[in-house]
């Protein structure tokens, strides 16, 4: 059974994940805005930014994909928090039964509590298994967010090349490429922090 220190660390870890995911969502929205700005600039540039125009669609799709993934992960994080509360309660209930059973050791009606204690233990272990499963799912989902972030960095590199052909629109389009690249770096960093937070959680039974 987990110590109070481990339980506290678990609550802190999940709270930090929620904060990091909120930041990822903000950055994903910034990428979407960058795509809209890039599209407007490319439209004004016309032939000078012909190669940049399809890139704006890719940037927008990556932003949408990231937002959808983060929404899904947020739901998983909420479920994980609820399971953390449930796990804490079932653990405390089992602990109470253990204490009472120990105090009544040798008493005439002591054995009558054994069935209740076993049932409490089974509920605790079931909740623990559910929690561990959700941690693994969340780790997998966080890994999926890395894919659009990596793709965004590749697109940002291609954007710089295409922007170099846009003459007087060069600086504006390069600024878009930089914003996408920086956003991708931030998303990668935030997701890594989420994964690190999950890593401190004890998933042993």
N, C-alpha and C positions, 0 to 999 in steps of 0.2 A: 504494500500500500504506500502511496506517495506521502512524503513528509509535508508539513505546512509550508516549508520553504519552496519545495518543488511546485506545490499548488499555486503559491503566490507568483512564482516565475512564469507559470503557465498563463495566468490571467494577464500578466504584464506583456508577455510575448504576443498574445492575441490582440491586445489593445494596440500594441505598436504596429502590428500588421494592418489593422484597420486604418491607422494614420498614414502609413506608407501607401496603401491602396488609394486613399483619397488624393494623395499627391500625384500618383500615377494617372488617375482620371483627369486631373487638372492639366497635366502635361499632354495627355492624349487630345484633349480639347484644343490645346494650343497648336498641335500638329494639324488638326482639322482647320483651324483658322489660317494657319500658314498656307495650307493647300488652297483655300479660297483666295487668299491674297495673291498667291503665285498664279492662279488661273486668270485673275484679273490683269495682272502684269503681262502675262504671256499673250493674252488677247490683244492688249494694246500694242505689244511689240510686233504682232503679226508674224511675218515670215522670218524675222530676226530671231524669234524664239520658238520656231516650229518644233524643234526637237524637245523643247521644254514642256510643251502643252500636254502630251500624254503622261509625263512624269507627275503632273499635278493630280491626275486621276489616281495614280498609284499611291501618292501621299495620302489622299483623302480616304482611299480604301483601307490603308494601313491604320489610319486614325480610327475609322469605324470598327475595324477588327479588334483593335486594342481596347476601345471603349466597351465593346460587347463582352470581351474576355474578362475585363475588370469587373463589370457588372455581375457576371457569373461568379467570379471569385469572391466578390463582396457577399453574395448570398451564402457561399460556402463558409466564409469567415463568421457570419452571423450564426449559422448552424453549429460551427465549432465552438463558439462562445457559449451557446445554449447547452451544448454537450459538456462543456467544462463545468458549468454551474451544476448540471445534473450529476456529473461524475463526483463533484465535491460533496453534494448532498448524500448520494448513495454511499460514498466512502465514510462520511461522518455517521450515517445510520449504522453501517456495519461496525464501525469503531465503538459506537455506543452499546451495541449488542455484545460485542466482545468484552467490554468492561463489566456489563451487568452479569454476563455468563461467568466471568472470573470471580466476581463478588459472591455469586451464588454457588460456586463450586462446592460440591458435597451436600448442598441443601436438598431437601426432599423433592422440591418442584424445579430444581435446577435443570434437569434434562428436558423439561417441557419447552424451554427456550431454544433448544438446539435447532429445531426445525425453522424457527423464525430467523435465527442467526444465519443458517445456511441459505435461506431464501434471500436475505439481505446481501450476503456475499455473492450470490448468483447475479442479482441485479447490478451490483457494483462491477462485476467482471464483464457483464454484457455491455454496460455503458462504456466501460474501458475499451472494449473491442470496437464499438461504434466510433469512439473518439479516435482511436488509432487509424481506423479506416479513413475517417475524414481528414486526418493529417496527411495521409498518403495522397489522397485525392487533391488536396489543396497544393501540395508540392508539385504534383503533375500539372495542375492548371497554371501555376506560377511559371513552370518551365515553358508552357505554351506561349506565354506573354513575351518570352525572350525572342521568339521567332520574328514577330513583326518589328521588334526593336532592332534586331540585326538587319532585317531587310531595309528598314528606314535609313540605316547608316550607309548601306550600299547605294540606295536611291539618292541620298544626299551627295555622295561622291560623284554619281552620274550627273546630278543636277549642276554641280560646279563646272563640269566639262561643257554641258549644254549652255550654261550661263555665259561662258567665255565667248560664245559666238553671238551674243545678243547685243553687242555694241553698247549704246547708251543705257541699255537696260541691265547691263552687267552687274552693277552693284546691287540693284534691287533683287535680282534673281539669286545672286550669291548670298544675300542676307537671308533669303528663304531657305537656301540649302544649309546655311549655318544653323538656323533655328531648328530645322528638322534633325540635324545631326546632334545638336545639344540636347534636344528633347529625347532622342533615342538613348543617349548616354545616361540621362537622368532616370528614364524608365528602367534601364538595365540596373542602375545603382539601387533604385528603390526596390525592385524585385529581388535583388540579391539580399537586401536587408530583410525582406520578408522571409526568404529562405533561411537566413541565419537565425531569425527569431524562432522559426519552427524547429530548427536544429537543437535548440536548448530544451525543447519539450521532451520529457521522458516518455517514450512509447513502449517501454518494456512492460510486460504483464506481471 
